[in-house]
Amino acid sequence: MIAKTPMYLLAYILPGLSQAQQTAPCAPFSDDVRRVISDYIGKLLRGRGDRLLNIEASSPESDTCYRQLQISIAGQQRSVMLYLAPDQRFLASQLFDSHVDPVEAEAEEIARTRNQIANYIDSHSVPLFGKPDAPTTIAIFSDFQCPYCKEARHNLSKAVSASRVGVRIAFMNYPIPSHLWARRAAEYAACVGSKPVFWKLHDFLFDHQMEITPQNLRTNLAGFWEGLPASDREGLSVTSCGGSDGAVRRVDEDVAFGNGLNISATPTLFVNGQRIVGLPNVDQIVDIISRSQSPTH
């Protein structure tokens, strides 16, 4: 599927709009238009057109007749964001506004994302590693079955050690639907919440990633859990908690928050609000940490 576009890129190229076009009423997003677009997207997905598509259309954008369409497929956590042209014929994944300074727009988006992440951390049991008042927060959206997330853990640890500024790491669950045990592992981890033992469970899942299967995940976790000191377990049974309403809801919250930030792949990191997609090396992370301390960020 087409990845969502980072908000700081969502400027709009609206060339040649006449005054008449700007003041004329926009055509309604009718059921017929919805049906045409749904049929087109279904065919574009090649063989998945029989899957239920949900299309949510926004109000016209910025005094123009462009509309933002959020398109999702039943049973999948990801969605596609497209723009519908005023003629309701053409679709685009991005719009660029030539009247907006892209540098300023990016800085504003980074600051907005930084605040959103800080608010989410404050209002949820997000596992944190490092000093609570560290000047740099690295939020990572991760999947315990993702091999790139496993490697990102090592790179992130080395980068934090090499950095000269204080850093705290916030872990967000974003299990990929095609990974057969990632979702349940995330629910087990959600049972621990923000307790320090989360990071032992986190390391265990990544260290044994190649050995774990959907069939032996619970058994492996039970053995790991029973081997911990009683002070770490604090009377909590992770294996009985996994799959509970609270654990499911907690993972759903992380996923919904990630979707709101236009996450399209794991790992995705945000260093003080600046997005890094994929597997950055240690030097890249250290450089971004350093630049995130600049007054311009």
Sequence and secondary structure as in RCSB ss.txt:
>XXXX:A:sequence
MIAKTPMYLLAYILPGLSQAQQTAPCAPFSDDVRRVISDYIGKLLRGRGDRLLNIEASSPESDTCYRQLQISIAG
QQRSVMLYLAPDQRFLASQLFDSHVDPVEAEAEEIARTRNQIANYIDSHSVPLFGKPDAPTTIAIFSDFQCPYCK
EARHNLSKAVSASRVGVRIAFMNYPIPSHLWARRAAEYAACVGSKPVFWKLHDFLFDHQMEITPQNLRTNLAGFW
EGLPASDREGLSVTSCGGSDGAVRRVDEDVAFGNGLNISATPTLFVNGQRIVGLPNVDQIVDIISRSQSPTH
>XXXX:A:secstr
      GGG     TT  HHHHHS      HHHHHHHHHHHHHHTSS TTS EEEEE S STTSS EEEEEEETT
 S EEEEEE TTSS EES    TTS HHHHHHHHHHHHHHHHHHHHHHTT  EES TT SEEEEEEE TT HHHH
HHHHHHHHHHHH SS EEEEEEE   TTSTTHHHHHHHHHHHTTSTTHHHHHHHHHHTTTT  TTTHHHHHHHHH
HTS HHHHTT  HHHHTTSHHHHHHHHHHHHHHHHTT  SSSEEEETTEEEES   HHHHHHHHHHHTSTT 
